[in-house]
Amino acid sequence: MTQPKTILLLSGLSGAGKTTALKTLEDMGWEVVDNLPLVLLDRLLDTPLPAGHAGEDERPLALGIDARTRGFDAGAIVQRIKALREKHSHDVETLFLDCTDAELERRFAETRRRHPLALDRPAADGIARERELTDPLRRWASQVIDTTSFTSNALQQEMRSRFAREGLSDPVLTILSFGFSRGVPRNADLMFDMRFLRNPHWEPDLRPRTGLDPEVAAYIQADPAYEEAVSKIEDLLVTLLPRYAEGGKAYITVAIGCTGGKHRSVHVATRIAKHLQEAGFSPTVLHRNIESTPQDSLEKRRPGGPKA
């Protein structure tokens, strides 16, 4: 007999971020199955786990389904959800990822992908058709996320904040770059100030770029204090983060700041996240102010003195 299980049915519009959402759940310890025909769901739930996987049947299950799934019928899916709840006592949640038509068209144009429901027609036709097909699911969904203004990183963070399970995975670790001139993040557990490093803002060729640019990175790395300081921060984090996990902390935010949040903090946050990943952690990187317009009035420099 099938044991009651926590199930998340994840659907949405093509291009709204379903792949990113499922990958994030998988990283968090969920069992993830994408585009499984619902007629096979009972068979999946009844299939015993391989030897050596005892206890994993308690992991929550995420099922990805959309208009490309064989036999897709939104009305039938809603009825199946009801049956899973009523007949088998499964804890079933539904999440729908939505997005505006204009943003979906922009994403398809940017990636040069064809919409799966409009392979020989404009993407707008496929978006309209898919929105019609999935409307019953959106109306039925217990949770809806509009990803119109989300980056991939922001969606990952949203998924982690909504679906993290205590004891299932390590604490949700976020490495956040920001600009002090645009406000200090309220949720930071640890904060490091990079304003002591040489500032690319005062180099005309580097100013419009970001800390993700190799030439900006090289400029920052040339500061004599850079390597020793950043290495010590990395060592400190590798020491502290496991202690936070042992204390049962579910979310850890490490904030890396500079003046504007576009150059030094972005570069250092990216480097630290890579170091932590290599050390066995699973950080999410967010750059809060990377798109902000550089402003001389926000960057501090003594008149006639060295560049800040």
N, C-alpha and C positions, 0 to 999 in steps of 0.2 A: 504493500500500500504506500502511495506517495506521501511523504512527510510534508507538513506545512512548510512553506519556503517563502523568503522575501524575494519578490520579483519586481523589477523595474522595466516596464515596457517603454522604450525610447523611440519616438518617431519625430517626424518633422519634415520640413521642406528641404529638397536637395540644395546644398550650398549653405544651409543654416548652421552647420557645425556638428552633425551627428557623428562623424568619424572621430573628431576631436573629443567629443563628450564620451564616447565609448572607450577610447584609448585612455582617457583620464580615469574612468571607473576601473579599468583593468589595472592601471598603475596603483590604484587604491586597494586592490585586493579582491575586487568583484570578479565573478565568473561572467564572461562576456560572450554572447553568441549573436552574430549579425546576420540579418536577412534569412532567418529560419522560417520556413513555411509553418504557419500556426497548426496545421494538421499534424505536424511532427512534434509539437510541444509536449504532449503527454508522454510520448516515447522518450524524449530527452529527460524529462523529470523522473521517469522510471528506470533509466539506465544507471546501473551501479557504477561507482567510480573505480578506476583501476587500483590494483593492489598498491599499498603504500601511500594512498591519499585519504586515509581515514581522517574524519573530522572536517574534510573540505566540503562535505555536503551541507554544512551549515553556512557556507559562504553565500551572500546574496547573489542573485542572478540578474544580469541585465540583458535584455533582448532588444536588438535593434531591428526595426521594421519600417519600411517606407513603401512608396508606390512602386518601387522596382521589385519588391518581394513577390515571389510566385504566388498567384492566387490572392493578391491583395484585394481586400474588401473591407473598408473601414467599418461598416455596420456590423459585419460578421466578427470583426476583431473586438468591437465593444461587447458583443454577446459572449465571446470567449472570455474576456476579462471578468465579466459577471459570473460566469461558470467557475472560473478558477477561485474566485472569492467564496462563492456560496457552497460549492460541492466539495472543494478540497481545502478550504480554510486558508488558502495562500494569502499572504499579505502582498497585494498587488498595487503598485503605484504606476501612474502613467505620466510621462514627461513629453511635452511637445516643444520642439525648437522652431520658433517662428522668426520671420525676418521680412522687412519691407520688400516689395517687388523691385524697387529701384536699386536697393543695395544688392539683392540677389543678381540682378542683371549686371551690375558692376563687377561682382565677384566672378561670374562666368566669363565676362569679357577679359578680365585681368588674367585669369588662369588659362584662357583659351580652351576651356572645356565646353563640351556640348551638353545641353540639358538632357538628361536621360529620357524625358518624355517629348523631346523636340529635336531629334537628331538631324532632321533635314529642314528645320524651321527656326525662326528666331527664338531665343531663350524665353522671351516674354510669353510666347504661346505655351511652352512647357510649364512655366511657373503658374500661369493661370489654370491650366488643366490639373496640375498637382494640388493646387490650393483647393480646388473643387473636390477632388478625390479624398483629400485628407481632412476636410472640414469636420466630419463627425468625430474624428479622433481629437482634433483640437478642442472642440466643445466639451468632450468627455474628459479630457486630461485633468489630472489632479494638480499638475504643475505645468506652467508655461514659461519658457524663457525666450524673450525677444533678443536675438543676437545682433540686431541691426548695428548697434554701436560697439559691439564687442570685437576685440582682437582675439586671436587664438589663445593667448595667455590669459586674457580676462575671462574667457569661457572656461578654461581649465580651473581658474580660481573659483568661479561660481559653482562649478560642479563639485569641487572639493568642499566648499562651504556648505552645500546642501546635502551631500550624500556620504560624507566621511562617517565611518562607523567605528566606535570606540573598540579598541582591541583588534580591529581587522587589519590595520596598517599603521605605519609610523605616523607621527604627528605631521599635519599639513605644514610644509615648510615653504615659505615665500621669501624670496630675495627681492626687495623693492628698491629701485633707484628713485630719487626725488630731488627737488630743488628747495633749499631752505627759504629762498625768496618767495616761494609759492605756497608756503605752509608746511609745517611738520606733520607727518602722518600720525594719526592718533593711536593706531593699533600696533605700533612698533614695539617689539619686546627688546630688541637690541638695536642701537643706532650708532653709526660710524660716520664721521665728518671728513670728507675728502677735500675740503677747501684749502688744505695746506699744500696740495699738489699744484704744479704749474697749470695755468688755465688756457686751454685752446681757444677760448672765446676771443682772446686778444690777437689771434693770428687770423687775418682776413681770409686766407684760403681754407682754414679749418672751421671758422665760425659757423657756416651754414650746415656743416656735417654733424654727425653724432658720435657718441663713444663707441658705436659699433663699427665705425670706419677704421681700417687698418692704420691709416696715417694719423688719425687722431689718437689711436691707441699707442702708436710709437712715440708720439709727442709726450703723452702722459708718462709712459714708461721711462722716458729719458730723465725724469726728475730724480735726483740723487736719493731722495727719501722713499721713493716709490716701492721698490722691491722689498726692503726690510719691513716697512710698515704693513703692506698688504699681506705679506707672508705671515706676519705675526697675527693679523686678524684671522686669516684662514686657519692657523693652528689653534687659535682660541675657540673658534666656532666648532672645529672638529672635537674639541674637548668638551664644550658646553652642551651641544645639541643632544648627545645621548643622555645627559643628566636631565634635560627637560623631558625627554621621552619617558625616562624612568619615573619621573614625577607625575606622569599621566597627562601632560599638557597636550591638547589636541591640535593647537595651531601655534605656529611660531613664525613671526615676521621679523626679518633682519633688514633694517632700512639703511641704505647707503646714500648719503646726501652730498651734494655740492651746491654751488650758488643757484644755478639755473636748472639743474637736473637734466642736462642734455649731453654733457661730455664726460667729465670725470666720474661722476656717480654711475653713469650707464656702463662705462668701460669696467670699472672696478666690480660692480655688481655682477656683470657677465662673467668676469674672471673667477670671482668667488663661487658663483653657482657651478661653474665647470669643475672647480677643484672639489667642491662638496659632492658633486655627482660621481667623480672618480673615487671619492672616499666612501661611496656606498649610500649616500643620501639621495632623495628624490625631490630636489627643489623646483618650484615654479618661479620663473623670473618675470617681474612686472616692471616696466619703465614708465612711471607715472607722468613725467613731464617731457618725454623725449620729443613730442610733437610741438612743444611750446616754442614760440618765436623768440630768438635771442634778443635781449634788450641791454644796451650799455648801462642804463640807469640801475639795473639790478646787480650788475657785476661790479665788485669793489676793487678799485685800484687807486693807489696814492698818486696824486698828480706829479708827474715827472719821476715817479719811482718805478721799481721793477713790476713786471706784470704779475697780477694776482693769481 
